[in-house]
């Protein structure tokens, strides 16, 4: 029984150390641009939302992209 407890504790410790080590490298990545992706599920507000998102991108100096679903819209 003690053998399994030690093994479990060892695996748990390794998992914690690995996850914390992976988080530590996130800030050391060099360069790259900032992006903002906005997902929109309502087609009715697509145009006003796109304008607001673009304005936000200009103010904060980041690139933005909006994605809108076209569910429920019909073209006759």
mmCIF file of the N, C-alpha and C atoms, coordinates in Angstrom:
data_MODEL
# 
_entry.id   MODEL 
# 
loop_
_atom_site.group_PDB 
_atom_site.id 
_atom_site.type_symbol 
_atom_site.label_atom_id 
_atom_site.label_alt_id 
_atom_site.label_comp_id 
_atom_site.label_asym_id 
_atom_site.label_entity_id 
_atom_site.label_seq_id 
_atom_site.pdbx_PDB_ins_code 
_atom_site.Cartn_x 
_atom_site.Cartn_y 
_atom_site.Cartn_z 
_atom_site.occupancy 
_atom_site.B_iso_or_equiv 
_atom_site.pdbx_formal_charge 
_atom_site.auth_seq_id 
_atom_site.auth_comp_id 
_atom_site.auth_asym_id 
_atom_site.auth_atom_id 
_atom_site.pdbx_PDB_model_num 
ATOM 1   N N  . UNK A 1 1  ? 0.808   -1.192 0.000   1.00 0.00 ? 1  UNK A N  1 
ATOM 2   C CA . UNK A 1 1  ? 0.000   0.000  0.000   1.00 0.00 ? 1  UNK A CA 1 
ATOM 3   C C  . UNK A 1 1  ? 0.856   1.262  0.000   1.00 0.00 ? 1  UNK A C  1 
ATOM 4   N N  . UNK A 1 2  ? 1.906   1.282  0.771   1.00 0.00 ? 2  UNK A N  1 
ATOM 5   C CA . UNK A 1 2  ? 2.787   2.453  0.836   1.00 0.00 ? 2  UNK A CA 1 
ATOM 6   C C  . UNK A 1 2  ? 3.426   2.708  -0.531  1.00 0.00 ? 2  UNK A C  1 
ATOM 7   N N  . UNK A 1 3  ? 3.722   1.619  -1.255  1.00 0.00 ? 3  UNK A N  1 
ATOM 8   C CA . UNK A 1 3  ? 4.351   1.742  -2.569  1.00 0.00 ? 3  UNK A CA 1 
ATOM 9   C C  . UNK A 1 3  ? 3.441   2.525  -3.520  1.00 0.00 ? 3  UNK A C  1 
ATOM 10  N N  . UNK A 1 4  ? 2.135   2.235  -3.513  1.00 0.00 ? 4  UNK A N  1 
ATOM 11  C CA . UNK A 1 4  ? 1.185   2.923  -4.381  1.00 0.00 ? 4  UNK A CA 1 
ATOM 12  C C  . UNK A 1 4  ? 0.986   4.378  -3.972  1.00 0.00 ? 4  UNK A C  1 
ATOM 13  N N  . UNK A 1 5  ? 1.033   4.661  -2.708  1.00 0.00 ? 5  UNK A N  1 
ATOM 14  C CA . UNK A 1 5  ? 0.899   6.035  -2.229  1.00 0.00 ? 5  UNK A CA 1 
ATOM 15  C C  . UNK A 1 5  ? 2.093   6.869  -2.679  1.00 0.00 ? 5  UNK A C  1 
ATOM 16  N N  . UNK A 1 6  ? 3.283   6.298  -2.567  1.00 0.00 ? 6  UNK A N  1 
ATOM 17  C CA . UNK A 1 6  ? 4.486   7.020  -3.000  1.00 0.00 ? 6  UNK A CA 1 
ATOM 18  C C  . UNK A 1 6  ? 4.463   7.240  -4.507  1.00 0.00 ? 6  UNK A C  1 
ATOM 19  N N  . UNK A 1 7  ? 4.040   6.220  -5.246  1.00 0.00 ? 7  UNK A N  1 
ATOM 20  C CA . UNK A 1 7  ? 3.964   6.349  -6.697  1.00 0.00 ? 7  UNK A CA 1 
ATOM 21  C C  . UNK A 1 7  ? 2.950   7.430  -7.080  1.00 0.00 ? 7  UNK A C  1 
ATOM 22  N N  . UNK A 1 8  ? 1.784   7.433  -6.453  1.00 0.00 ? 8  UNK A N  1 
ATOM 23  C CA . UNK A 1 8  ? 0.766   8.439  -6.736  1.00 0.00 ? 8  UNK A CA 1 
ATOM 24  C C  . UNK A 1 8  ? 1.231   9.839  -6.393  1.00 0.00 ? 8  UNK A C  1 
ATOM 25  N N  . UNK A 1 9  ? 1.891   9.986  -5.254  1.00 0.00 ? 9  UNK A N  1 
ATOM 26  C CA . UNK A 1 9  ? 2.399   11.293 -4.849  1.00 0.00 ? 9  UNK A CA 1 
ATOM 27  C C  . UNK A 1 9  ? 3.483   11.770 -5.816  1.00 0.00 ? 9  UNK A C  1 
ATOM 28  N N  . UNK A 1 10 ? 4.321   10.844 -6.264  1.00 0.00 ? 10 UNK A N  1 
ATOM 29  C CA . UNK A 1 10 ? 5.374   11.199 -7.223  1.00 0.00 ? 10 UNK A CA 1 
ATOM 30  C C  . UNK A 1 10 ? 4.793   11.654 -8.550  1.00 0.00 ? 10 UNK A C  1 
ATOM 31  N N  . UNK A 1 11 ? 3.773   10.948 -9.043  1.00 0.00 ? 11 UNK A N  1 
ATOM 32  C CA . UNK A 1 11 ? 3.135   11.332 -10.303 1.00 0.00 ? 11 UNK A CA 1 
ATOM 33  C C  . UNK A 1 11 ? 2.417   12.672 -10.187 1.00 0.00 ? 11 UNK A C  1 
ATOM 34  N N  . UNK A 1 12 ? 1.772   12.881 -9.057  1.00 0.00 ? 12 UNK A N  1 
ATOM 35  C CA . UNK A 1 12 ? 1.094   14.155 -8.828  1.00 0.00 ? 12 UNK A CA 1 
ATOM 36  C C  . UNK A 1 12 ? 2.088   15.316 -8.786  1.00 0.00 ? 12 UNK A C  1 
ATOM 37  N N  . UNK A 1 13 ? 3.213   15.107 -8.148  1.00 0.00 ? 13 UNK A N  1 
ATOM 38  C CA . UNK A 1 13 ? 4.252   16.137 -8.066  1.00 0.00 ? 13 UNK A CA 1 
ATOM 39  C C  . UNK A 1 13 ? 4.821   16.436 -9.449  1.00 0.00 ? 13 UNK A C  1 
ATOM 40  N N  . UNK A 1 14 ? 5.066   15.387 -10.231 1.00 0.00 ? 14 UNK A N  1 
ATOM 41  C CA . UNK A 1 14 ? 5.594   15.591 -11.584 1.00 0.00 ? 14 UNK A CA 1 
ATOM 42  C C  . UNK A 1 14 ? 4.603   16.350 -12.455 1.00 0.00 ? 14 UNK A C  1 
ATOM 43  N N  . UNK A 1 15 ? 3.322   16.042 -12.334 1.00 0.00 ? 15 UNK A N  1 
ATOM 44  C CA . UNK A 1 15 ? 2.309   16.742 -13.117 1.00 0.00 ? 15 UNK A CA 1 
ATOM 45  C C  . UNK A 1 15 ? 2.242   18.220 -12.743 1.00 0.00 ? 15 UNK A C  1 
ATOM 46  N N  . UNK A 1 16 ? 2.335   18.512 -11.444 1.00 0.00 ? 16 UNK A N  1 
ATOM 47  C CA . UNK A 1 16 ? 2.290   19.909 -11.000 1.00 0.00 ? 16 UNK A CA 1 
ATOM 48  C C  . UNK A 1 16 ? 3.503   20.681 -11.493 1.00 0.00 ? 16 UNK A C  1 
ATOM 49  N N  . UNK A 1 17 ? 4.679   20.084 -11.398 1.00 0.00 ? 17 UNK A N  1 
ATOM 50  C CA . UNK A 1 17 ? 5.903   20.758 -11.840 1.00 0.00 ? 17 UNK A CA 1 
ATOM 51  C C  . UNK A 1 17 ? 5.871   20.977 -13.346 1.00 0.00 ? 17 UNK A C  1 
ATOM 52  N N  . UNK A 1 18 ? 5.398   19.994 -14.103 1.00 0.00 ? 18 UNK A N  1 
ATOM 53  C CA . UNK A 1 18 ? 5.336   20.121 -15.559 1.00 0.00 ? 18 UNK A CA 1 
ATOM 54  C C  . UNK A 1 18 ? 4.369   21.224 -15.970 1.00 0.00 ? 18 UNK A C  1 
ATOM 55  N N  . UNK A 1 19 ? 3.219   21.292 -15.342 1.00 0.00 ? 19 UNK A N  1 
ATOM 56  C CA . UNK A 1 19 ? 2.249   22.324 -15.715 1.00 0.00 ? 19 UNK A CA 1 
ATOM 57  C C  . UNK A 1 19 ? 2.755   23.716 -15.358 1.00 0.00 ? 19 UNK A C  1 
ATOM 58  N N  . UNK A 1 20 ? 3.436   23.855 -14.240 1.00 0.00 ? 20 UNK A N  1 
ATOM 59  C CA . UNK A 1 20 ? 3.979   25.163 -13.868 1.00 0.00 ? 20 UNK A CA 1 
ATOM 60  C C  . UNK A 1 20 ? 5.142   25.558 -14.756 1.00 0.00 ? 20 UNK A C  1 
ATOM 61  N N  . UNK A 1 21 ? 5.947   24.604 -15.176 1.00 0.00 ? 21 UNK A N  1 
ATOM 62  C CA . UNK A 1 21 ? 7.067   24.903 -16.068 1.00 0.00 ? 21 UNK A CA 1 
ATOM 63  C C  . UNK A 1 21 ? 6.564   25.356 -17.428 1.00 0.00 ? 21 UNK A C  1 
ATOM 64  N N  . UNK A 1 22 ? 5.482   24.768 -17.903 1.00 0.00 ? 22 UNK A N  1 
ATOM 65  C CA . UNK A 1 22 ? 4.916   25.164 -19.189 1.00 0.00 ? 22 UNK A CA 1 
ATOM 66  C C  . UNK A 1 22 ? 4.381   26.592 -19.139 1.00 0.00 ? 22 UNK A C  1 
ATOM 67  N N  . UNK A 1 23 ? 3.823   27.007 -18.026 1.00 0.00 ? 23 UNK A N  1 
ATOM 68  C CA . UNK A 1 23 ? 3.309   28.366 -17.880 1.00 0.00 ? 23 UNK A CA 1 
ATOM 69  C C  . UNK A 1 23 ? 4.442   29.391 -17.825 1.00 0.00 ? 23 UNK A C  1 
ATOM 70  N N  . UNK A 1 24 ? 5.568   29.005 -17.309 1.00 0.00 ? 24 UNK A N  1 
ATOM 71  C CA . UNK A 1 24 ? 6.685   29.922 -17.169 1.00 0.00 ? 24 UNK A CA 1 
ATOM 72  C C  . UNK A 1 24 ? 7.282   30.351 -18.488 1.00 0.00 ? 24 UNK A C  1 
ATOM 73  N N  . UNK A 1 25 ? 7.140   29.553 -19.532 1.00 0.00 ? 25 UNK A N  1 
ATOM 74  C CA . UNK A 1 25 ? 7.724   29.889 -20.822 1.00 0.00 ? 25 UNK A CA 1 
ATOM 75  C C  . UNK A 1 25 ? 6.830   30.761 -21.673 1.00 0.00 ? 25 UNK A C  1 
ATOM 76  N N  . UNK A 1 26 ? 5.594   30.975 -21.284 1.00 0.00 ? 26 UNK A N  1 
ATOM 77  C CA . UNK A 1 26 ? 4.658   31.736 -22.104 1.00 0.00 ? 26 UNK A CA 1 
ATOM 78  C C  . UNK A 1 26 ? 5.100   33.185 -22.283 1.00 0.00 ? 26 UNK A C  1 
ATOM 79  N N  . UNK A 1 27 ? 5.678   33.796 -21.279 1.00 0.00 ? 27 UNK A N  1 
ATOM 80  C CA . UNK A 1 27 ? 6.050   35.200 -21.387 1.00 0.00 ? 27 UNK A CA 1 
ATOM 81  C C  . UNK A 1 27 ? 7.396   35.396 -22.061 1.00 0.00 ? 27 UNK A C  1 
ATOM 82  N N  . UNK A 1 28 ? 8.146   34.348 -22.250 1.00 0.00 ? 28 UNK A N  1 
ATOM 83  C CA . UNK A 1 28 ? 9.470   34.507 -22.836 1.00 0.00 ? 28 UNK A CA 1 
ATOM 84  C C  . UNK A 1 28 ? 9.473   34.360 -24.343 1.00 0.00 ? 28 UNK A C  1 
ATOM 85  N N  . UNK A 1 29 ? 8.299   34.145 -24.956 1.00 0.00 ? 29 UNK A N  1 
ATOM 86  C CA . UNK A 1 29 ? 8.242   34.049 -26.410 1.00 0.00 ? 29 UNK A CA 1 
ATOM 87  C C  . UNK A 1 29 ? 8.532   35.421 -26.993 1.00 0.00 ? 29 UNK A C  1 
ATOM 88  N N  . UNK A 1 30 ? 9.321   35.450 -28.016 1.00 0.00 ? 30 UNK A N  1 
ATOM 89  C CA . UNK A 1 30 ? 9.719   36.731 -28.570 1.00 0.00 ? 30 UNK A CA 1 
ATOM 90  C C  . UNK A 1 30 ? 8.805   37.209 -29.677 1.00 0.00 ? 30 UNK A C  1 
ATOM 91  N N  . UNK A 1 31 ? 8.640   38.511 -29.781 1.00 0.00 ? 31 UNK A N  1 
ATOM 92  C CA . UNK A 1 31 ? 7.948   39.147 -30.881 1.00 0.00 ? 31 UNK A CA 1 
ATOM 93  C C  . UNK A 1 31 ? 6.501   38.733 -31.015 1.00 0.00 ? 31 UNK A C  1 
ATOM 94  N N  . UNK A 1 32 ? 5.989   38.942 -32.213 1.00 0.00 ? 32 UNK A N  1 
ATOM 95  C CA . UNK A 1 32 ? 4.608   38.560 -32.474 1.00 0.00 ? 32 UNK A CA 1 
ATOM 96  C C  . UNK A 1 32 ? 3.668   39.726 -32.294 1.00 0.00 ? 32 UNK A C  1 
ATOM 97  N N  . UNK A 1 33 ? 2.584   39.660 -33.031 1.00 0.00 ? 33 UNK A N  1 
ATOM 98  C CA . UNK A 1 33 ? 1.574   40.703 -32.948 1.00 0.00 ? 33 UNK A CA 1 
ATOM 99  C C  . UNK A 1 33 ? 0.458   40.255 -32.027 1.00 0.00 ? 33 UNK A C  1 
ATOM 100 N N  . UNK A 1 34 ? -0.262  41.225 -31.476 1.00 0.00 ? 34 UNK A N  1 
ATOM 101 C CA . UNK A 1 34 ? -1.425  40.911 -30.656 1.00 0.00 ? 34 UNK A CA 1 
ATOM 102 C C  . UNK A 1 34 ? -2.654  40.862 -31.551 1.00 0.00 ? 34 UNK A C  1 
ATOM 103 N N  . UNK A 1 35 ? -3.490  39.881 -31.341 1.00 0.00 ? 35 UNK A N  1 
ATOM 104 C CA . UNK A 1 35 ? -4.706  39.714 -32.119 1.00 0.00 ? 35 UNK A CA 1 
ATOM 105 C C  . UNK A 1 35 ? -5.900  39.621 -31.183 1.00 0.00 ? 35 UNK A C  1 
ATOM 106 N N  . UNK A 1 36 ? -7.049  40.075 -31.664 1.00 0.00 ? 36 UNK A N  1 
ATOM 107 C CA . UNK A 1 36 ? -8.306  39.933 -30.955 1.00 0.00 ? 36 UNK A CA 1 
ATOM 108 C C  . UNK A 1 36 ? -9.302  39.323 -31.928 1.00 0.00 ? 36 UNK A C  1 
ATOM 109 N N  . UNK A 1 37 ? -9.814  38.155 -31.596 1.00 0.00 ? 37 UNK A N  1 
ATOM 110 C CA . UNK A 1 37 ? -10.819 37.493 -32.403 1.00 0.00 ? 37 UNK A CA 1 
ATOM 111 C C  . UNK A 1 37 ? -12.149 37.594 -31.674 1.00 0.00 ? 37 UNK A C  1 
ATOM 112 N N  . UNK A 1 38 ? -13.175 38.094 -32.367 1.00 0.00 ? 38 UNK A N  1 
ATOM 113 C CA . UNK A 1 38 ? -14.496 38.258 -31.770 1.00 0.00 ? 38 UNK A CA 1 
ATOM 114 C C  . UNK A 1 38 ? -15.471 37.372 -32.530 1.00 0.00 ? 38 UNK A C  1 
ATOM 115 N N  . UNK A 1 39 ? -16.136 36.476 -31.806 1.00 0.00 ? 39 UNK A N  1 
ATOM 116 C CA . UNK A 1 39 ? -17.125 35.585 -32.386 1.00 0.00 ? 39 UNK A CA 1 
ATOM 117 C C  . UNK A 1 39 ? -18.504 36.141 -32.115 1.00 0.00 ? 39 UNK A C  1 
ATOM 118 N N  . UNK A 1 40 ? -19.292 36.289 -33.165 1.00 0.00 ? 40 UNK A N  1 
ATOM 119 C CA . UNK A 1 40 ? -20.625 36.867 -33.062 1.00 0.00 ? 40 UNK A CA 1 
ATOM 120 C C  . UNK A 1 40 ? -21.657 35.838 -33.512 1.00 0.00 ? 40 UNK A C  1 
ATOM 121 N N  . UNK A 1 41 ? -22.608 35.561 -32.678 1.00 0.00 ? 41 UNK A N  1 
ATOM 122 C CA . UNK A 1 41 ? -23.643 34.601 -33.008 1.00 0.00 ? 41 UNK A CA 1 
ATOM 123 C C  . UNK A 1 41 ? -24.931 35.229 -33.508 1.00 0.00 ? 41 UNK A C  1 
ATOM 124 N N  . UNK A 1 42 ? -25.004 36.550 -33.543 1.00 0.00 ? 42 UNK A N  1 
ATOM 125 C CA . UNK A 1 42 ? -26.218 37.227 -33.992 1.00 0.00 ? 42 UNK A CA 1 
ATOM 126 C C  . UNK A 1 42 ? -25.911 38.035 -35.248 1.00 0.00 ? 42 UNK A C  1 
ATOM 127 N N  . UNK A 1 43 ? -26.475 37.606 -36.353 1.00 0.00 ? 43 UNK A N  1 
ATOM 128 C CA . UNK A 1 43 ? -26.232 38.273 -37.627 1.00 0.00 ? 43 UNK A CA 1 
ATOM 129 C C  . UNK A 1 43 ? -26.764 39.687 -37.691 1.00 0.00 ? 43 UNK A C  1 
ATOM 130 N N  . UNK A 1 44 ? -27.770 39.992 -36.849 1.00 0.00 ? 44 UNK A N  1 
ATOM 131 C CA . UNK A 1 44 ? -28.388 41.322 -36.889 1.00 0.00 ? 44 UNK A CA 1 
ATOM 132 C C  . UNK A 1 44 ? -27.431 42.423 -36.458 1.00 0.00 ? 44 UNK A C  1 
ATOM 133 N N  . UNK A 1 45 ? -26.460 42.097 -35.633 1.00 0.00 ? 45 UNK A N  1 
ATOM 134 C CA . UNK A 1 45 ? -25.561 43.128 -35.120 1.00 0.00 ? 45 UNK A CA 1 
ATOM 135 C C  . UNK A 1 45 ? -24.165 43.042 -35.735 1.00 0.00 ? 45 UNK A C  1 
ATOM 136 N N  . UNK A 1 46 ? -24.035 42.349 -36.865 1.00 0.00 ? 46 UNK A N  1 
ATOM 137 C CA . UNK A 1 46 ? -22.723 42.121 -37.466 1.00 0.00 ? 46 UNK A CA 1 
ATOM 138 C C  . UNK A 1 46 ? -22.017 43.419 -37.858 1.00 0.00 ? 46 UNK A C  1 
ATOM 139 N N  . UNK A 1 47 ? -22.697 44.297 -38.560 1.00 0.00 ? 47 UNK A N  1 
ATOM 140 C CA . UNK A 1 47 ? -22.056 45.531 -39.026 1.00 0.00 ? 47 UNK A CA 1 
ATOM 141 C C  . UNK A 1 47 ? -21.674 46.476 -37.885 1.00 0.00 ? 47 UNK A C  1 
ATOM 142 N N  . UNK A 1 48 ? -22.595 46.778 -36.948 1.00 0.00 ? 48 UNK A N  1 
ATOM 143 C CA . UNK A 1 48 ? -22.193 47.655 -35.840 1.00 0.00 ? 48 UNK A CA 1 
ATOM 144 C C  . UNK A 1 48 ? -21.088 47.059 -34.975 1.00 0.00 ? 48 UNK A C  1 
ATOM 145 N N  . UNK A 1 49 ? -21.138 45.738 -34.764 1.00 0.00 ? 49 UNK A N  1 
ATOM 146 C CA . UNK A 1 49 ? -20.109 45.093 -33.961 1.00 0.00 ? 49 UNK A CA 1 
ATOM 147 C C  . UNK A 1 49 ? -18.747 45.180 -34.647 1.00 0.00 ? 49 UNK A C  1 
ATOM 148 N N  . UNK A 1 50 ? -18.723 44.993 -35.943 1.00 0.00 ? 50 UNK A N  1 
ATOM 149 C CA . UNK A 1 50 ? -17.461 45.072 -36.687 1.00 0.00 ? 50 UNK A CA 1 
ATOM 150 C C  . UNK A 1 50 ? -16.846 46.470 -36.567 1.00 0.00 ? 50 UNK A C  1 
ATOM 151 N N  . UNK A 1 51 ? -17.671 47.504 -36.640 1.00 0.00 ? 51 UNK A N  1 
ATOM 152 C CA . UNK A 1 51 ? -17.176 48.878 -36.498 1.00 0.00 ? 51 UNK A CA 1 
ATOM 153 C C  . UNK A 1 51 ? -16.591 49.117 -35.110 1.00 0.00 ? 51 UNK A C  1 
ATOM 154 N N  . UNK A 1 52 ? -17.293 48.629 -34.086 1.00 0.00 ? 52 UNK A N  1 
ATOM 155 C CA . UNK A 1 52 ? -16.822 48.818 -32.713 1.00 0.00 ? 52 UNK A CA 1 
ATOM 156 C C  . UNK A 1 52 ? -15.506 48.072 -32.490 1.00 0.00 ? 52 UNK A C  1 
ATOM 157 N N  . UNK A 1 53 ? -15.423 46.856 -32.999 1.00 0.00 ? 53 UNK A N  1 
ATOM 158 C CA . UNK A 1 53 ? -14.214 46.055 -32.817 1.00 0.00 ? 53 UNK A CA 1 
ATOM 159 C C  . UNK A 1 53 ? -13.028 46.694 -33.546 1.00 0.00 ? 53 UNK A C  1 
ATOM 160 N N  . UNK A 1 54 ? -13.252 47.191 -34.748 1.00 0.00 ? 54 UNK A N  1 
ATOM 161 C CA . UNK A 1 54 ? -12.173 47.858 -35.482 1.00 0.00 ? 54 UNK A CA 1 
ATOM 162 C C  . UNK A 1 54 ? -11.694 49.111 -34.752 1.00 0.00 ? 54 UNK A C  1 
ATOM 163 N N  . UNK A 1 55 ? -12.624 49.871 -34.211 1.00 0.00 ? 55 UNK A N  1 
ATOM 164 C CA . UNK A 1 55 ? -12.269 51.070 -33.446 1.00 0.00 ? 55 UNK A CA 1 
ATOM 165 C C  . UNK A 1 55 ? -11.452 50.696 -32.206 1.00 0.00 ? 55 UNK A C  1 
ATOM 166 N N  . UNK A 1 56 ? -11.869 49.644 -31.527 1.00 0.00 ? 56 UNK A N  1 
ATOM 167 C CA . UNK A 1 56 ? -11.133 49.167 -30.354 1.00 0.00 ? 56 UNK A CA 1 
ATOM 168 C C  . UNK A 1 56 ? -9.706  48.758 -30.745 1.00 0.00 ? 56 UNK A C  1 
ATOM 169 N N  . UNK A 1 57 ? -9.572  48.100 -31.879 1.00 0.00 ? 57 UNK A N  1 
ATOM 170 C CA . UNK A 1 57 ? -8.254  47.688 -32.348 1.00 0.00 ? 57 UNK A CA 1 
ATOM 171 C C  . UNK A 1 57 ? -7.342  48.868 -32.635 1.00 0.00 ? 57 UNK A C  1 
ATOM 172 N N  . UNK A 1 58 ? -7.902  49.909 -33.218 1.00 0.00 ? 58 UNK A N  1 
ATOM 173 C CA . UNK A 1 58 ? -7.104  51.108 -33.500 1.00 0.00 ? 58 UNK A CA 1 
ATOM 174 C C  . UNK A 1 58 ? -6.663  51.790 -32.211 1.00 0.00 ? 58 UNK A C  1 
ATOM 175 N N  . UNK A 1 59 ? -7.562  51.869 -31.241 1.00 0.00 ? 59 UNK A N  1 
ATOM 176 C CA . UNK A 1 59 ? -7.242  52.533 -29.978 1.00 0.00 ? 59 UNK A CA 1 
ATOM 177 C C  . UNK A 1 59 ? -6.169  51.784 -29.185 1.00 0.00 ? 59 UNK A C  1 
ATOM 178 N N  . UNK A 1 60 ? -6.197  50.449 -29.259 1.00 0.00 ? 60 UNK A N  1 
ATOM 179 C CA . UNK A 1 60 ? -5.273  49.639 -28.466 1.00 0.00 ? 60 UNK A CA 1 
ATOM 180 C C  . UNK A 1 60 ? -4.121  49.065 -29.273 1.00 0.00 ? 60 UNK A C  1 
ATOM 181 N N  . UNK A 1 61 ? -4.014  49.474 -30.534 1.00 0.00 ? 61 UNK A N  1 
ATOM 182 C CA . UNK A 1 61 ? -2.913  49.075 -31.402 1.00 0.00 ? 61 UNK A CA 1 
ATOM 183 C C  . UNK A 1 61 ? -2.785  47.547 -31.504 1.00 0.00 ? 61 UNK A C  1 
ATOM 184 N N  . UNK A 1 62 ? -3.913  46.880 -31.765 1.00 0.00 ? 62 UNK A N  1 
ATOM 185 C CA . UNK A 1 62 ? -3.902  45.436 -31.988 1.00 0.00 ? 62 UNK A CA 1 
ATOM 186 C C  . UNK A 1 62 ? -4.707  45.119 -33.237 1.00 0.00 ? 62 UNK A C  1 
ATOM 187 N N  . UNK A 1 63 ? -4.430  43.986 -33.830 1.00 0.00 ? 63 UNK A N  1 
ATOM 188 C CA . UNK A 1 63 ? -5.184  43.545 -34.997 1.00 0.00 ? 63 UNK A CA 1 
ATOM 189 C C  . UNK A 1 63 ? -6.436  42.822 -34.521 1.00 0.00 ? 63 UNK A C  1 
ATOM 190 N N  . UNK A 1 64 ? -7.550  43.066 -35.210 1.00 0.00 ? 64 UNK A N  1 
ATOM 191 C CA . UNK A 1 64 ? -8.820  42.469 -34.805 1.00 0.00 ? 64 UNK A CA 1 
ATOM 192 C C  . UNK A 1 64 ? -9.450  41.740 -35.985 1.00 0.00 ? 64 UNK A C  1 
ATOM 193 N N  . UNK A 1 65 ? -10.269 40.760 -35.672 1.00 0.00 ? 65 UNK A N  1 
ATOM 194 C CA . UNK A 1 65 ? -10.998 40.015 -36.686 1.00 0.00 ? 65 UNK A CA 1 
ATOM 195 C C  . UNK A 1 65 ? -12.312 39.565 -36.074 1.00 0.00 ? 65 UNK A C  1 
ATOM 196 N N  . UNK A 1 66 ? -13.430 39.770 -36.799 1.00 0.00 ? 66 UNK A N  1 
ATOM 197 C CA . UNK A 1 66 ? -14.728 39.342 -36.306 1.00 0.00 ? 66 UNK A CA 1 
ATOM 198 C C  . UNK A 1 66 ? -15.228 38.169 -37.142 1.00 0.00 ? 66 UNK A C  1 
ATOM 199 N N  . UNK A 1 67 ? -15.880 37.240 -36.485 1.00 0.00 ? 67 UNK A N  1 
ATOM 200 C CA . UNK A 1 67 ? -16.503 36.101 -37.134 1.00 0.00 ? 67 UNK A CA 1 
ATOM 201 C C  . UNK A 1 67 ? -17.981 36.125 -36.785 1.00 0.00 ? 67 UNK A C  1 
ATOM 202 N N  . UNK A 1 68 ? -18.836 36.089 -37.806 1.00 0.00 ? 68 UNK A N  1 
ATOM 203 C CA . UNK A 1 68 ? -20.271 36.151 -37.585 1.00 0.00 ? 68 UNK A CA 1 
ATOM 204 C C  . UNK A 1 68 ? -20.942 34.943 -38.219 1.00 0.00 ? 68 UNK A C  1 
ATOM 205 N N  . UNK A 1 69 ? -21.839 34.309 -37.478 1.00 0.00 ? 69 UNK A N  1 
ATOM 206 C CA . UNK A 1 69 ? -22.649 33.229 -38.034 1.00 0.00 ? 69 UNK A CA 1 
ATOM 207 C C  . UNK A 1 69 ? -23.759 33.836 -38.869 1.00 0.00 ? 69 UNK A C  1 
ATOM 208 N N  . UNK A 1 70 ? -24.123 33.142 -39.907 1.00 0.00 ? 70 UNK A N  1 
ATOM 209 C CA . UNK A 1 70 ? -25.218 33.623 -40.735 1.00 0.00 ? 70 UNK A CA 1 
ATOM 210 C C  . UNK A 1 70 ? -26.426 32.717 -40.607 1.00 0.00 ? 70 UNK A C  1 
ATOM 211 N N  . UNK A 1 71 ? -26.667 32.232 -39.420 1.00 0.00 ? 71 UNK A N  1 
ATOM 212 C CA . UNK A 1 71 ? -27.791 31.346 -39.161 1.00 0.00 ? 71 UNK A CA 1 
ATOM 213 C C  . UNK A 1 71 ? -29.083 32.158 -39.144 1.00 0.00 ? 71 UNK A C  1 
ATOM 214 N N  . UNK A 1 72 ? -30.093 31.654 -39.805 1.00 0.00 ? 72 UNK A N  1 
ATOM 215 C CA . UNK A 1 72 ? -31.389 32.323 -39.787 1.00 0.00 ? 72 UNK A CA 1 
ATOM 216 C C  . UNK A 1 72 ? -31.555 33.408 -40.835 1.00 0.00 ? 72 UNK A C  1 
ATOM 217 N N  . UNK A 1 73 ? -30.525 33.697 -41.588 1.00 0.00 ? 73 UNK A N  1 
ATOM 218 C CA . UNK A 1 73 ? -30.657 34.702 -42.628 1.00 0.00 ? 73 UNK A CA 1 
ATOM 219 C C  . UNK A 1 73 ? -30.952 34.002 -43.944 1.00 0.00 ? 73 UNK A C  1 
ATOM 220 N N  . UNK A 1 74 ? -31.858 34.542 -44.691 1.00 0.00 ? 74 UNK A N  1 
ATOM 221 C CA . UNK A 1 74 ? -32.197 33.968 -45.991 1.00 0.00 ? 74 UNK A CA 1 
ATOM 222 C C  . UNK A 1 74 ? -32.071 35.025 -47.048 1.00 0.00 ? 74 UNK A C  1 
ATOM 223 N N  . UNK A 1 75 ? -31.648 34.582 -48.196 1.00 0.00 ? 75 UNK A N  1 
ATOM 224 C CA . UNK A 1 75 ? -31.562 35.491 -49.351 1.00 0.00 ? 75 UNK A CA 1 
ATOM 225 C C  . UNK A 1 75 ? -32.519 34.968 -50.404 1.00 0.00 ? 75 UNK A C  1 
ATOM 226 N N  . UNK A 1 76 ? -33.603 35.713 -50.624 1.00 0.00 ? 76 UNK A N  1 
ATOM 227 C CA . UNK A 1 76 ? -34.615 35.278 -51.591 1.00 0.00 ? 76 UNK A CA 1 
ATOM 228 C C  . UNK A 1 76 ? -34.365 35.902 -52.939 1.00 0.00 ? 76 UNK A C  1 
# 
